Amino acid sequence: MRAVVVTEYGGPEVLTLRDVPEPEPGPGEVSLTVAFAGVNFTDVRNRVGDGLGVVPFIPGVEVAGTVRQVGPGVEGLRPGQQVAALTRGHGYAEVVTAAAGLTVPLPENLIGKPASGSMFVTMQLGLFLLRQVARVLPGETVLLHGAAGGVGTVIGQLARHFGLRPLYGTVSDLAKAQFARQNGFAQVYEYGRFDTAVLAATGGRGVDVVLDPVGGQIRARSFEVLAPFGRLVTYSNISREPEVVPDANWMRARCVGYAGFSGGQLPQRAPELIRPSLLEATELIGAGVIDTGVTSVFPLARAADAHRQFEQRTAVGKFILAVS
């Protein structure tokens, strides 16, 4: 089968298309013929050596396709069934294995659509960040960095669906602001001035929640816009800058909190928590409540081009690889 393989850490050019052996499902697993695979920042982190990927490896953590084989002990799934899955890696391939518990049947209206390969990473993050990690209440104000990206696209819509206040957001270029506003953001600011703009918009109070995937100096400045009893949640470090975090004395004095979330680590630490979010994501997307914002679809052989555009941070929405 064909797969995109990383044999050494580096830039997008290390993503090479190769023929590799087809994987077989083990106990509690299924194998899938992949139709679509999502492109996510965790794939970039693994490619450059900052993640969990150990070379040589195949990147990709979310896919949609057709059940090919069913391993021992699997119930409720059958060959030929159309599904989406969280794969824990190996998704940029024509065939992949996935845990049956992280594999969900597709609604009829999503079969064959690129959006089917975009359901689980950004939606899982959005659901967990808003409800379990930040625990946002209806009257609270939220600032999300990267408002025009894949996670921002779904969180803006989820906030609206849950009856929360419209979010404040940031973007690297104001050309992306309209896309973010279409997905539920009330105000969108450039990174260079977000702190003064947010404080002005809130009468100097600040926001109750900051959701930050950027890190570095953006994160350091974000602590300054937290209102009393506010909390900052980190769920990535796209900037790859050193972390700058106030000490415990500063946080106690300001009465604020700091929390973290990893969509890649949670399935390993507490897999029983994951499936309900996958089912909810499938229901919301299938019903048309949430649009994951697929803006670009690349053939598998152009995975490197997808990564280049993703890292340049000039595009908006979600990127997908069309595999078969």
Summary of the structure (lengths in Angstrom):
residues: 324
radius of gyration: 19.5
end to end distance: 11.1
largest distance: 60.0
contacts: 1176
relative contact order: 0.16
helix: 36%
strand: 28%
